Every structure is written in C-alpha cells, then in structure tokens.
Amino acid sequence: MGHAGSDLCEVGKTMIGPVSRIIARYIASALVTYGMFAAPDAAMIEPDLALAVGAVVGAAVEGAYAIAIRKGWTT
C-alpha cells in the first residue's frame, strides 16, 4: 500500500492542468471585461490592450482544452 501523502501528490499532479485552465479563463474574462468597461480616464492600462490580451489568453486556453480533449488528457 502506498503512503497517503504520495497519493495526494499524484492527485495534485493530475489536477494542475484543469486548475490552471480554470484560472486562465478567469484572468482572460477579467481582462476582456476590464477592456470593455474601464473608464478611459481611470484606466491603469490601456483598455484596448486589456481586451486584446484577454481575447488572446482566452483563445489560447480554449485551444489547449481542445488539444487536451483530443489527446485524452485530464480535463
């Protein structure tokens, strides 16, 4: 029988992909939302840049998800 700590470590290794993807989706969503609704005079970063970066991050995350599904990886 394995050690309980090693089992937990294995679960963590298999969950890193899905958790990372979820976090990246939230970041992309926040950037797109900021880019669409930020007040121009109060913006710390250019809203158009935030919108573009958010869209690119979101597209990359969804592309990685499609690849993971196709290859049978943990999603």
C-alpha positions in Angstrom: 0.0 0.0 0.0 1.2 3.5 -0.8 1.7 6.3 1.6 -1.3 8.7 1.8 0.9 11.7 1.1 2.1 10.2 -2.1 -1.5 9.6 -3.3 -2.3 13.2 -2.6 0.7 14.3 -4.6 -0.4 12.2 -7.5 -3.9 13.9 -7.4 -2.2 17.3 -7.4 -0.2 16.4 -10.4 -3.2 15.3 -12.4 -5.2 18.4 -11.4 -2.7 21.0 -12.3 -3.9 21.2 -15.9 -7.6 21.7 -15.3 -7.0 24.1 -12.4 -4.5 26.1 -14.5 -7.1 26.3 -17.3 -9.8 27.5 -15.0 -7.6 30.2 -13.5 -6.5 31.3 -17.0 -10.2 31.5 -18.0 -10.9 33.8 -15.1 -7.9 36.0 -16.0 -9.0 36.2 -19.6 -12.5 37.1 -18.6 -11.3 39.8 -16.2 -9.1 41.3 -18.9 -11.9 41.4 -21.5 -14.4 42.8 -19.0 -11.9 45.5 -18.0 -11.1 46.3 -21.6 -14.8 46.7 -22.4 -16.0 48.7 -19.3 -12.9 50.6 -17.9 -13.3 54.3 -17.6 -10.8 55.9 -20.0 -9.5 58.5 -17.6 -9.1 56.0 -14.7 -7.5 53.2 -16.6 -4.2 51.9 -15.3 -3.6 50.0 -18.5 -4.9 50.7 -22.0 -8.5 49.2 -22.2 -8.0 48.1 -25.8 -4.8 46.3 -24.9 -6.5 44.6 -22.0 -9.3 43.5 -24.3 -6.9 42.1 -26.9 -4.7 40.3 -24.3 -7.8 38.8 -22.7 -9.1 37.6 -26.0 -5.7 36.0 -26.9 -5.4 34.3 -23.5 -9.0 33.0 -23.8 -8.4 31.7 -27.3 -5.2 30.0 -26.1 -6.9 28.4 -23.2 -9.7 27.0 -25.3 -7.2 25.8 -27.9 -5.3 24.0 -25.2 -8.5 22.5 -23.9 -9.4 21.2 -27.4 -5.9 19.6 -27.7 -6.3 18.0 -24.2 -9.7 16.5 -25.2 -8.3 15.2 -28.4 -5.3 13.6 -26.8 -7.3 12.1 -23.9 -5.5 14.2 -21.2 -7.2 15.1 -17.9 -9.7 17.9 -18.4 
